[in-house]
């Protein structure tokens, strides 16, 4: 996920994660990406919300994702191996959780043998695609596994694990300390580790004094076991730490591969519907760029059976984009497509469009109208102002704010003036804005000022009152064609009765 650090699956979500999820309907995207797998769902949330503004890292992920789209079987095979490791380790917990070093060692050796098998599979899988991958991320992973996990390395590890089972007994040294008690217990390498059965049978015993424990001497057996545990303590801890280290690597690998598996899942679904996708052209956050062709709302596309209408807009150099026009003309869907594309772009994904180019943003914020406060603590307009004040506390230059019907809870004159002052203050601080509104005076004032290189879009309405759900460049109109809705709802009702 990063060229220079690990992906942190425990990283906290941004403070406005719930608002973003609600306003941009992200659950549809997360569900399609995870296919209702809880682990993938969590990985997806963390990756999408941990929006990155570093262009090099975005392109690093785009290259990896391009490899994943080209070789989906390779990605799914590696991910399945990582999942096998996570699920297979549970069978060893009951062994390694003992408080005696000998039981800890037994569990750790078993777990390490299991991990070695997993690593062998992973090496074999990456070897098969090493030459095919083009991205620096996969190239580095394949090269590291090939270099660090060579066949000689596996042979040495397996020989050590075999020795740690101590089938021929453990050789432990100690010296006498205070009170003639044993101290400095050290596990020693066996004197004849490689003797075959013939040498063991006829090779004679050790050249040292020995003591034979009586089979019924239970106290002696316990004392001997205690001495053995002291000798095994350090190596047991080392083996357990080694197992934890390998499992941590496999857990992280699962999380990072899981993000790309989730991208593959949603890619498959969009392609099956015939929806276009593209890798965005990313610019620095201090540049004002928003140009796209066929941009559509991915969440909507994932929840309906029909194709979604896309939009073509050139808003390069614009500080603010104001969207007006007919009710139910696709303005809110368009705004959602802007937010979704921004989040998907800044986590290294493709976006739902034929072509897309935009600048990154330092933070993405939404200010959508809400339903009436059921607790009656605030009026609707007071709640809007309060929420705007909270957002302002987190804003930084080059952030992006999406307004949807904001400050429309009061009359047009007051709402327009408040919206104008807030937008002017944000633009002064280099905040980029997309604003969907029915506040005519507000939109008209910005149009007449011709300031901030604003772009004005209008939802199209046909002469017969039908909607195309397309947006076109155009000046704000005084009407939102609410009469169309009145006729559609009330006149149709009268005709039925």
C-alpha positions as CSV (number, residue, x, y, z in Angstrom):
1,X,0.0,0.0,0.0
2,X,3.0,2.3,0.7
3,X,6.4,2.2,-0.9
4,X,8.1,3.1,2.4
5,X,5.8,1.9,5.2
6,X,3.2,-0.6,6.2
7,X,-0.6,-0.2,5.9
8,X,-2.1,0.5,9.3
9,X,-5.4,-1.3,9.5
10,X,-5.9,0.1,13.1
11,X,-5.6,3.7,11.9
12,X,-8.5,5.8,13.3
13,X,-11.2,6.9,10.9
14,X,-11.6,10.7,10.2
15,X,-13.9,12.5,12.5
16,X,-16.5,13.1,9.6
17,X,-16.5,9.4,8.4
18,X,-20.1,8.9,9.3
19,X,-21.2,12.1,7.4
20,X,-19.1,11.1,4.4
21,X,-20.6,7.5,4.5
22,X,-24.1,8.9,4.7
23,X,-23.9,11.7,2.2
24,X,-21.9,9.8,-0.4
25,X,-23.8,6.5,0.3
26,X,-20.5,4.7,0.7
27,X,-22.0,1.5,2.1
28,X,-23.0,0.4,-1.4
29,X,-19.4,0.8,-2.5
30,X,-18.0,-1.0,0.6
31,X,-20.5,-3.9,0.3
32,X,-19.7,-4.4,-3.4
33,X,-16.0,-4.3,-2.6
34,X,-16.1,-6.7,0.3
35,X,-18.8,-9.0,-1.0
36,X,-20.1,-9.1,2.6
37,X,-16.7,-10.4,3.9
38,X,-16.2,-8.7,7.3
39,X,-12.5,-8.5,7.0
40,X,-12.5,-7.0,3.5
41,X,-15.2,-4.6,4.6
42,X,-13.0,-3.2,7.4
43,X,-9.9,-3.1,5.2
44,X,-11.9,-1.2,2.5
45,X,-13.3,1.3,5.0
46,X,-9.8,2.1,6.4
47,X,-8.2,2.4,3.0
48,X,-10.9,4.6,1.5
49,X,-11.1,6.9,4.5
50,X,-7.3,7.1,4.9
51,X,-7.2,9.4,1.9
52,X,-3.7,10.1,0.7
53,X,-2.6,13.3,-1.0
54,X,0.9,12.2,-2.0
55,X,0.8,11.7,-5.7
56,X,3.7,9.3,-5.8
57,X,1.9,6.9,-3.4
58,X,-1.3,7.2,-5.4
59,X,0.5,6.2,-8.6
60,X,2.3,3.5,-6.7
61,X,-1.1,1.9,-5.8
62,X,-2.5,2.5,-9.3
63,X,0.4,0.5,-10.8
64,X,-0.2,-2.4,-8.4
65,X,-3.9,-2.3,-9.1
66,X,-3.2,-2.4,-12.8
67,X,-1.2,-5.6,-12.3
68,X,-4.0,-7.0,-10.2
69,X,-6.5,-6.3,-13.1
70,X,-4.1,-7.9,-15.6
71,X,-3.5,-11.0,-13.4
72,X,-6.5,-11.5,-11.1
73,X,-5.8,-15.2,-10.5
74,X,-2.3,-14.3,-9.1
75,X,-3.8,-11.8,-6.7
76,X,-6.6,-14.1,-5.5
77,X,-4.1,-17.0,-5.1
78,X,-1.8,-15.0,-2.9
79,X,-4.7,-13.6,-0.9
80,X,-6.0,-17.2,-0.4
81,X,-2.6,-18.2,1.0
82,X,-2.6,-15.3,3.4
83,X,-6.2,-16.2,4.6
84,X,-5.1,-19.8,5.0
85,X,-2.3,-18.6,7.4
86,X,-4.7,-16.5,9.4
87,X,-7.3,-19.3,9.8
88,X,-4.7,-22.2,10.2
89,X,-2.9,-20.5,13.1
90,X,-5.9,-20.9,15.4
91,X,-5.3,-24.6,15.8
92,X,-2.0,-23.9,17.5
93,X,-3.1,-21.4,20.1
94,X,-4.2,-24.0,22.6
95,X,-0.7,-25.6,22.5
96,X,1.3,-22.5,22.7
97,X,-0.8,-20.9,25.4
98,X,0.6,-23.1,28.2
99,X,2.7,-21.7,31.0
100,X,5.4,-24.3,30.8
101,X,8.3,-23.6,28.4
102,X,8.2,-27.1,27.0
103,X,4.6,-26.8,26.0
104,X,5.3,-23.3,24.6
105,X,8.1,-24.7,22.6
106,X,6.0,-27.6,21.3
107,X,3.3,-25.2,20.1
108,X,5.8,-22.7,18.6
109,X,7.6,-25.4,16.7
110,X,4.3,-26.7,15.3
111,X,3.2,-23.2,14.4
112,X,6.6,-22.5,12.7
113,X,6.3,-25.7,10.7
114,X,2.9,-24.6,9.5
115,X,4.2,-21.1,8.7
116,X,7.1,-22.5,6.7
117,X,4.6,-24.4,4.6
118,X,2.6,-21.2,4.0
119,X,5.8,-19.3,3.0
120,X,6.8,-22.0,0.6
121,X,3.4,-21.7,-1.1
122,X,3.7,-18.0,-1.2
123,X,7.2,-18.1,-2.7
124,X,6.0,-20.6,-5.4
125,X,3.0,-18.3,-6.2
126,X,5.1,-15.2,-6.6
127,X,7.8,-17.0,-8.6
128,X,5.2,-17.9,-11.2
129,X,4.3,-14.2,-11.8
130,X,7.6,-12.5,-11.1
131,X,8.4,-11.7,-14.7
132,X,4.8,-10.8,-15.6
133,X,4.3,-8.1,-12.9
134,X,5.2,-4.5,-13.9
135,X,4.4,-2.5,-10.7
136,X,7.3,-1.6,-8.3
137,X,5.1,-2.9,-5.4
138,X,4.8,-6.5,-6.7
139,X,8.3,-6.5,-8.2
140,X,9.7,-5.7,-4.7
141,X,7.5,-8.3,-3.0
142,X,8.5,-11.0,-5.4
143,X,12.2,-10.1,-5.3
144,X,12.2,-10.0,-1.5
145,X,10.5,-13.3,-1.1
146,X,12.9,-14.9,-3.7
147,X,16.0,-13.5,-1.9
148,X,14.9,-14.0,1.7
149,X,13.1,-17.3,1.3
150,X,15.5,-19.3,-0.8
151,X,15.4,-23.1,-0.9
152,X,18.5,-23.3,1.2
153,X,16.9,-21.1,3.8
154,X,13.9,-23.4,4.0
155,X,16.2,-26.5,4.4
156,X,18.0,-24.8,7.3
157,X,14.8,-23.8,9.0
158,X,13.3,-27.2,8.7
159,X,16.5,-28.8,10.1
160,X,16.3,-26.5,13.1
161,X,12.7,-27.2,13.7
162,X,13.3,-30.9,13.5
163,X,16.1,-30.5,16.1
164,X,13.9,-28.5,18.4
165,X,11.6,-31.5,18.9
166,X,14.4,-33.1,20.9
167,X,13.5,-36.7,20.0
168,X,16.9,-37.7,21.3
169,X,16.6,-35.7,24.5
170,X,17.8,-32.2,25.4
171,X,21.4,-31.4,26.3
172,X,21.4,-28.7,29.0
173,X,24.3,-27.2,31.0
174,X,24.2,-25.3,34.2
175,X,26.5,-24.3,37.0
176,X,26.2,-24.2,40.7
177,X,25.2,-20.9,42.3
178,X,24.4,-19.7,45.8
179,X,23.2,-22.6,48.1
180,X,24.3,-25.1,45.4
181,X,21.4,-24.3,43.3
182,X,21.6,-24.5,39.6
183,X,22.0,-21.2,37.7
184,X,22.7,-20.2,34.1
185,X,20.9,-23.0,32.4
186,X,21.8,-23.1,28.7
187,X,20.5,-25.4,26.0
188,X,23.3,-27.0,24.1
189,X,23.6,-28.4,20.7
190,X,23.5,-32.2,20.7
191,X,26.9,-34.0,20.6
192,X,25.9,-36.3,17.8
193,X,22.9,-34.7,16.1
194,X,23.2,-36.5,12.8
195,X,23.8,-40.1,13.8
196,X,21.7,-42.7,12.0
197,X,19.9,-45.6,13.7
198,X,22.9,-47.9,13.4
199,X,25.3,-45.4,15.0
200,X,22.8,-44.6,17.7
201,X,22.4,-48.4,18.5
202,X,26.1,-49.3,18.4
203,X,27.9,-46.0,18.8
204,X,28.1,-46.2,22.6
205,X,26.8,-43.8,25.2
206,X,28.1,-40.3,26.1
207,X,31.5,-39.9,27.6
208,X,30.2,-38.5,30.9
209,X,28.6,-39.5,34.1
210,X,24.9,-40.3,33.8
211,X,22.0,-41.0,36.1
212,X,19.1,-43.3,35.3
213,X,15.7,-42.2,36.8
214,X,13.6,-44.9,38.3
215,X,10.3,-45.3,36.3
216,X,8.2,-44.9,39.5
217,X,10.1,-41.8,40.8
218,X,7.4,-39.2,40.2
219,X,9.1,-36.5,42.3
220,X,12.3,-37.1,40.4
221,X,10.4,-36.8,37.1
222,X,8.9,-33.5,38.2
223,X,12.3,-32.2,39.3
224,X,13.9,-33.3,36.0
225,X,11.0,-31.7,34.0
226,X,11.5,-28.5,35.9
227,X,15.2,-28.5,35.1
228,X,14.4,-29.2,31.4
229,X,12.0,-26.2,31.4
230,X,14.6,-23.9,32.7
231,X,16.9,-24.9,29.9
232,X,14.2,-24.6,27.3
233,X,12.8,-21.3,28.5
234,X,14.9,-19.0,26.3
235,X,14.7,-21.0,23.1
236,X,10.9,-21.5,23.7
237,X,10.5,-17.7,23.9
238,X,12.6,-17.2,20.8
239,X,10.6,-19.7,18.8
240,X,7.3,-18.2,19.9
241,X,8.5,-14.7,18.9
242,X,9.7,-16.0,15.5
243,X,6.2,-17.5,14.9
244,X,4.6,-14.2,15.9
245,X,6.9,-12.3,13.5
246,X,6.0,-14.5,10.6
247,X,2.2,-14.4,11.4
248,X,2.4,-10.6,11.7
249,X,3.9,-10.4,8.2
250,X,1.2,-12.7,6.8
251,X,-1.5,-10.7,8.6
252,X,-0.3,-7.5,7.1
253,X,0.0,-9.1,3.7
254,X,-3.6,-10.3,3.9
255,X,-4.7,-6.8,4.7
256,X,-2.8,-5.1,1.9
257,X,-3.8,-7.8,-0.7
258,X,-7.3,-7.6,0.7
259,X,-7.7,-4.0,-0.5
260,X,-6.8,-5.0,-4.0
261,X,-9.1,-8.0,-3.9
262,X,-11.9,-5.6,-2.9
263,X,-11.0,-3.3,-5.8
264,X,-11.1,-6.3,-8.1
265,X,-14.6,-7.3,-6.8
266,X,-16.1,-3.9,-7.5
267,X,-14.3,-3.7,-10.9
268,X,-15.8,-7.0,-11.9
269,X,-19.3,-5.8,-11.0
270,X,-19.0,-2.5,-12.9
271,X,-17.6,-4.1,-16.0
272,X,-20.4,-6.7,-16.0
273,X,-22.8,-3.8,-16.1
274,X,-20.9,-2.2,-18.9
275,X,-19.9,0.9,-16.9
276,X,-16.6,2.5,-17.8
277,X,-13.7,2.8,-15.4
278,X,-10.4,4.7,-15.7
279,X,-7.3,5.5,-13.7
280,X,-7.4,9.2,-12.9
281,X,-4.8,11.8,-13.9
282,X,-3.8,13.3,-10.5
283,X,-2.5,16.8,-9.9
284,X,-1.1,18.5,-6.8
285,X,-3.6,19.9,-4.3
286,X,-2.6,23.6,-4.9
287,X,-3.6,23.2,-8.5
288,X,-7.3,23.7,-9.5
289,X,-8.2,20.9,-11.8
290,X,-11.5,19.0,-12.4
291,X,-12.0,17.7,-15.9
292,X,-13.9,14.5,-16.7
293,X,-15.8,12.6,-19.3
294,X,-18.7,10.3,-18.5
295,X,-18.3,10.6,-14.7
296,X,-21.1,8.7,-12.9
297,X,-22.1,7.9,-9.3
298,X,-20.6,4.5,-8.6
299,X,-22.8,3.8,-5.5
300,X,-25.9,4.4,-7.7
301,X,-24.5,2.2,-10.4
302,X,-24.0,-0.6,-7.9
303,X,-27.6,-0.5,-6.6
304,X,-29.7,-0.2,-9.7
305,X,-29.9,-2.5,-12.7
306,X,-29.9,0.2,-15.4
307,X,-26.9,2.1,-16.7
308,X,-26.2,5.4,-14.9
309,X,-26.0,8.7,-16.9
310,X,-22.5,10.2,-16.9
311,X,-21.5,13.8,-17.2
312,X,-18.8,15.7,-19.1
313,X,-17.4,18.8,-17.4
314,X,-14.4,21.0,-17.8
315,X,-13.9,22.9,-14.6
316,X,-10.1,23.3,-14.7
317,X,-8.9,26.4,-12.9
318,X,-12.2,26.9,-11.1
319,X,-12.3,27.5,-7.4
320,X,-16.0,27.0,-7.1
321,X,-18.5,25.0,-9.2
322,X,-22.2,26.0,-8.7
323,X,-24.9,23.6,-9.8
324,X,-28.4,24.8,-10.3
325,X,-31.4,23.7,-12.4
326,X,-34.4,21.6,-12.5
327,X,-35.6,19.6,-9.4
328,X,-34.9,15.9,-9.8
329,X,-32.5,16.7,-12.6
330,X,-29.5,14.7,-11.2
331,X,-27.7,17.5,-9.3
332,X,-27.3,15.5,-6.0
333,X,-26.2,12.4,-7.9
334,X,-23.6,14.5,-9.7
335,X,-22.4,15.9,-6.4
336,X,-22.1,12.4,-5.0
337,X,-20.1,11.3,-8.1
338,X,-17.6,14.1,-7.4
339,X,-17.1,13.0,-3.8
340,X,-16.9,9.3,-4.6
341,X,-14.4,10.0,-7.4
342,X,-12.2,12.1,-5.1
343,X,-12.2,9.4,-2.4
344,X,-11.5,6.6,-4.8
345,X,-8.8,8.5,-6.6
346,X,-7.0,9.4,-3.3
347,X,-6.9,5.8,-2.1
348,X,-5.3,4.6,-5.4
349,X,-8.4,3.2,-7.0
350,X,-9.8,3.7,-10.5
351,X,-12.9,6.0,-10.7
352,X,-16.3,5.6,-12.4
353,X,-15.7,7.6,-15.6
354,X,-14.4,7.3,-19.2
355,X,-11.7,9.8,-18.3
356,X,-11.0,11.8,-15.1
357,X,-8.4,14.4,-14.0
358,X,-8.4,16.2,-10.7
359,X,-6.2,17.7,-8.1
360,X,-5.9,16.0,-4.7
361,X,-7.4,17.7,-1.7
362,X,-6.1,17.9,1.9
363,X,-9.5,16.9,3.3
364,X,-13.0,16.1,1.9
365,X,-16.0,17.5,3.7
366,X,-19.7,17.4,3.0
367,X,-22.4,19.8,4.2
368,X,-25.8,18.3,3.1
369,X,-29.2,19.2,4.3
370,X,-30.5,17.0,7.1
371,X,-33.9,16.1,8.4
372,X,-35.5,18.0,11.2
373,X,-33.8,17.4,14.6
374,X,-36.1,14.8,16.3
375,X,-34.9,15.9,19.8
376,X,-36.1,19.5,19.0
377,X,-32.8,20.8,20.4
378,X,-32.1,22.9,17.3
379,X,-34.2,24.3,14.5
380,X,-33.2,23.1,11.1
381,X,-31.4,26.3,10.1
382,X,-29.6,26.5,13.5
383,X,-28.4,22.9,13.0
384,X,-27.0,23.8,9.5
385,X,-25.1,26.8,10.9
386,X,-23.8,24.7,13.8
387,X,-22.6,21.9,11.6
388,X,-20.9,24.4,9.3
389,X,-19.1,25.9,12.3
390,X,-17.8,22.4,13.2
391,X,-16.6,21.7,9.7
392,X,-14.8,25.1,9.6
393,X,-12.7,24.0,12.6
394,X,-11.1,21.2,10.6
395,X,-10.7,23.0,7.2
396,X,-7.2,23.6,5.8
397,X,-6.2,25.3,2.5
398,X,-6.8,23.1,-0.5
399,X,-9.6,21.2,1.2
400,X,-12.7,20.3,-0.8
401,X,-16.2,21.0,0.5
402,X,-19.4,19.7,-1.1
403,X,-22.5,21.7,-0.3
404,X,-25.9,20.2,-1.1
405,X,-28.9,22.5,-0.6
406,X,-27.2,24.2,2.3
407,X,-28.8,27.1,4.2
408,X,-32.1,26.7,2.3
409,X,-34.0,26.2,5.6
410,X,-34.6,30.0,5.7
411,X,-35.9,32.4,3.0
412,X,-34.0,33.0,-0.2
413,X,-32.8,36.5,0.7
414,X,-31.3,35.4,4.1
415,X,-30.0,32.0,2.9
416,X,-28.4,33.6,-0.2
417,X,-26.5,36.2,1.9
418,X,-25.3,33.6,4.4
419,X,-24.2,31.2,1.7
420,X,-22.4,34.1,-0.2
421,X,-20.5,35.1,2.9
422,X,-19.5,31.6,3.8
423,X,-18.4,30.8,0.3
424,X,-16.4,34.0,0.1
425,X,-14.6,33.2,3.3
426,X,-13.8,29.7,2.2
427,X,-12.5,30.8,-1.2
428,X,-10.3,33.4,0.6
429,X,-8.7,30.5,2.5
430,X,-8.1,28.5,-0.8
431,X,-10.9,26.0,-0.1
432,X,-12.3,24.4,-3.2
433,X,-16.1,24.2,-3.4
434,X,-18.9,22.3,-5.3
435,X,-22.3,23.8,-4.4
436,X,-25.7,22.5,-5.4
437,X,-28.3,25.1,-4.7
438,X,-31.8,26.5,-5.3
439,X,-30.8,29.8,-3.8
440,X,-31.2,32.0,-6.9
441,X,-29.8,35.2,-5.4
442,X,-26.7,33.5,-4.2
443,X,-26.0,31.8,-7.5
444,X,-26.9,34.9,-9.5
445,X,-24.5,37.1,-7.4
446,X,-21.6,34.7,-8.1
447,X,-22.5,34.6,-11.8
448,X,-22.5,38.4,-12.0
449,X,-19.2,38.8,-10.0
450,X,-17.4,36.5,-12.4
451,X,-14.9,36.0,-9.7
452,X,-12.8,33.0,-8.7
453,X,-13.1,31.5,-12.2
454,X,-16.4,29.9,-11.1
455,X,-18.0,27.2,-13.3
456,X,-21.8,27.2,-13.5
457,X,-23.6,24.0,-14.4
458,X,-27.3,23.5,-14.9
459,X,-29.4,20.3,-14.7
460,X,-31.1,19.9,-18.1
461,X,-34.8,19.9,-18.7
462,X,-36.5,19.1,-21.9
463,X,-39.3,21.2,-23.4
464,X,-41.8,18.6,-22.3
465,X,-40.6,18.7,-18.7
466,X,-38.6,15.5,-18.8
467,X,-35.1,15.2,-17.3
468,X,-32.0,13.9,-19.0
469,X,-30.0,13.8,-15.8
470,X,-27.2,15.6,-17.7
471,X,-25.5,18.8,-16.6
472,X,-24.5,21.5,-19.0
473,X,-22.7,24.8,-18.6
474,X,-25.3,27.6,-18.1
475,X,-26.2,30.6,-16.1
476,X,-28.5,30.2,-13.1
477,X,-32.3,30.5,-13.7
478,X,-34.8,31.9,-11.3
479,X,-36.9,28.8,-11.5
480,X,-36.1,25.2,-10.5
481,X,-39.1,24.0,-12.4
482,X,-40.9,22.8,-9.3
483,X,-44.1,23.2,-11.2
484,X,-43.2,20.0,-13.1
485,X,-43.2,18.0,-9.9
486,X,-46.6,19.6,-8.9
487,X,-48.1,18.5,-12.2
488,X,-46.6,15.1,-12.0
489,X,-47.9,14.4,-8.5
490,X,-51.2,16.3,-8.1
491,X,-52.5,16.4,-11.7
492,X,-51.8,12.7,-12.1
493,X,-53.7,12.1,-8.8
494,X,-56.6,14.1,-10.1
495,X,-56.7,12.2,-13.4
496,X,-56.7,8.9,-11.5
497,X,-59.7,10.0,-9.4
